[in-house]
Amino acid sequence: SSPAVASDRISIHSMGHMTPALSPQNLLSCDTRNQRGCSGGRLDGAWWYLRRRGVVTDECYPFTSQQSQPAAAPCMMHSRSTGRGKRQATARCPNPQTHSNEIYQSTPAYRLSSSRFEIMKELMENGPVQAILEVHEDFFMYKSGIYRHTPVAEGKGPKHQRHGTHSVKITGWGEEQLPDGQTLKYWTAANSWGTAWGEGGHFRIARGVNECEVETFVVGVWGRVSMEDMPHK
């Protein structure tokens, strides 16, 4: 979710002048220190790479599924410093149909408190945030609605009850009124498992109760946008 959050933040902070969809494959293939590709890795390493090295767009460096390329894909994009923290690509796009190999970067990520009000304020003022979610067996089976963990694997042993952690992009919040008058509060979030999963690749999860630790570790970031990046009249 790091490239997805950075993409949105760059678009917002450039006031729509820069609208890149950053490449997850660039990050997966090139940020390899203490990382495990699609099997997971360290968020601080991902944000360090986005800040210090940067990535190109998804169009330039498209995603390669593990099925079509079982071995770890080698890094096919490199860059060099051009001064003042900016970088320039030194390789052509892996996608030969695209020639724009501009490097996009972020500033250091910053952590928010676990207060739902602070998270909502950040979403309103600065855009989507990244959150770490505890993933249980039932999350893989999510189809629609407001997710709350249901222990479907109870009695099957610890290894079936928790599958680790996963980063997602929180995009907003809402409320749903039930027929009995009860109000359910939720976050809206984007997952990275494709549009066939959940609500078109998105999901809703209970808000304000730290469901699956989703409010425990939340970060924001600024896109590295300078006056040089903005169009001049």
Secondary structure in CASP SS format (residue, H / E / C, confidence):
PFRMAT SS
TARGET T0000
AUTHOR 0000-0000-0000
METHOD secondary structure of the structure
MODEL  1
S C 1.00
S H 1.00
P H 1.00
A H 1.00
V H 1.00
A H 1.00
S H 1.00
D H 1.00
R H 1.00
I H 1.00
S H 1.00
I H 1.00
H H 1.00
S C 1.00
M C 1.00
G C 1.00
H C 1.00
M C 1.00
T C 1.00
P C 1.00
A C 1.00
L E 1.00
S C 1.00
P H 1.00
Q H 1.00
N H 1.00
L H 1.00
L H 1.00
S H 1.00
C H 1.00
D C 1.00
T C 1.00
R C 1.00
N C 1.00
Q C 1.00
R C 1.00
G H 1.00
C H 1.00
S H 1.00
G C 1.00
G C 1.00
R C 1.00
L H 1.00
D H 1.00
G H 1.00
A H 1.00
W H 1.00
W H 1.00
Y H 1.00
L H 1.00
R H 1.00
R H 1.00
R C 1.00
G C 1.00
V E 1.00
V C 1.00
T E 1.00
D C 1.00
E C 1.00
C C 1.00
Y C 1.00
P C 1.00
F C 1.00
T C 1.00
S C 1.00
Q C 1.00
Q C 1.00
S C 1.00
Q C 1.00
P C 1.00
A C 1.00
A C 1.00
A C 1.00
P C 1.00
C C 1.00
M C 1.00
M C 1.00
H C 1.00
S E 1.00
R E 1.00
S E 1.00
T E 1.00
G E 1.00
R C 1.00
G C 1.00
K E 1.00
R E 1.00
Q E 1.00
A E 1.00
T C 1.00
A C 1.00
R C 1.00
C C 1.00
P C 1.00
N C 1.00
P C 1.00
Q C 1.00
T C 1.00
H C 1.00
S C 1.00
N C 1.00
E C 1.00
I C 1.00
Y E 1.00
Q C 1.00
S E 1.00
T C 1.00
P C 1.00
A C 1.00
Y E 1.00
R E 1.00
L C 1.00
S C 1.00
S C 1.00
S C 1.00
R H 1.00
F H 1.00
E H 1.00
I H 1.00
M H 1.00
K H 1.00
E H 1.00
L H 1.00
M H 1.00
E H 1.00
N H 1.00
G C 1.00
P C 1.00
V E 1.00
Q E 1.00
A E 1.00
I E 1.00
L E 1.00
E E 1.00
V C 1.00
H C 1.00
E H 1.00
D H 1.00
F H 1.00
F H 1.00
M H 1.00
Y C 1.00
K C 1.00
S C 1.00
G C 1.00
I E 1.00
Y E 1.00
R C 1.00
H C 1.00
T C 1.00
P C 1.00
V C 1.00
A C 1.00
E C 1.00
G C 1.00
K C 1.00
G C 1.00
P H 1.00
K H 1.00
H H 1.00
Q H 1.00
R C 1.00
H C 1.00
G C 1.00
T E 1.00
H E 1.00
S E 1.00
V E 1.00
K E 1.00
I E 1.00
T E 1.00
G E 1.00
W E 1.00
G E 1.00
E E 1.00
E E 1.00
Q E 1.00
L C 1.00
P C 1.00
D C 1.00
G C 1.00
Q C 1.00
T E 1.00
L E 1.00
K E 1.00
Y E 1.00
W E 1.00
T E 1.00
A E 1.00
A E 1.00
N C 1.00
S C 1.00
W C 1.00
G C 1.00
T C 1.00
A C 1.00
W C 1.00
G C 1.00
E E 1.00
G C 1.00
G C 1.00
H E 1.00
F E 1.00
R E 1.00
I E 1.00
A E 1.00
R C 1.00
G C 1.00
V C 1.00
N C 1.00
E H 1.00
C H 1.00
E H 1.00
V C 1.00
E C 1.00
T C 1.00
F C 1.00
V E 1.00
V E 1.00
G E 1.00
V C 1.00
W C 1.00
G E 1.00
R C 1.00
V C 1.00
S C 1.00
M H 1.00
E H 1.00
D H 1.00
M C 1.00
P C 1.00
H C 1.00
K C 1.00
END
